[in-house]
Amino acid sequence: MTAPPTGRDAAAPPKALLLSGVGRYADPWHPFAETSVALAGLLREAGFDVEIPADVDSALEELAGTVDTHLPDLLVVNVGLPRDGRPSPGTPAAAGLVRWLGSGRPMLVNHSSSTSFVDCPEWEGGLGGRWVRGTSMHPDYGPATVRIRPGSGPLVAGMQDFTLPDERYTWLRTAPGITVHATHTHEGTEHPLVWSLLRQASDGHPAGRTFYDALGHDAASYDSPEHRELLRRAVSWLTC
């Protein structure tokens, strides 16, 4: 796990900021409260002090003005597409999101978060892909077979294919720089479900790590021991 930033107590646990689908980032289809509790539990097992703010936009806006030594060690995003017609996330909050993406700090992104922040082009670049309205879809919720790509690196070394109750995101738009670790098959085509990305700054230098997990529709997904193991490995990779 990464050492705490300069100026922070080395004995203090690392901090994770978990943006959950509350307020305008909630929707009628995703039980964000229960999935964020499951994610927070995994993070606490990994030794993190987890904060779940009451307002996503305010938390992002705060990131824009926080000095480096007080930024969290990990940003976790578990939100939906704002459905109130206002920009997502809006100018002050966008500054915080863009700052994080260029900060060199890691980011764990979950499920429907790939649908969000549609007016922030840096989001797609920092995520390594996104859900495209009118193109992306998912079959009905149900048993989902997840196929591990064993050649995709040590992050999934020794893991086997598994099945869990979930949604299978399909026809996502992805960037060529991602490393796909798990897929599913729909109508004869293989679709990425889980990937990692080494973000790059505009000058070509490394700008942090991203891990995207398209699984996690509800708490049942996080009851899967294989899914939990995959996320434990992701957190370790993000913070190593």
Secondary structure, 3 states (H helix, E strand, C coil): CCCCCCCCCCCCCCEEEEEECCHHHCCCCCCHHHHHHHHHHHHHHCCCEEECCCCHHHHHHHHHHCCHHHCCCEEEEECCCCCCCCCCCCHHHHHHHHHHHCCCCCEEEEHHHHHCCCCCHHHHHHHCEECCCCCCECCCCEEEEEEECHHHCHHHCCCCCEEEEECCCECCEECCCCEEEEEEEECCEEEEEEEEEEEECCCCCEEEEEEEECCCCCHHHHCCHHHHHHHHHHHHHHCC
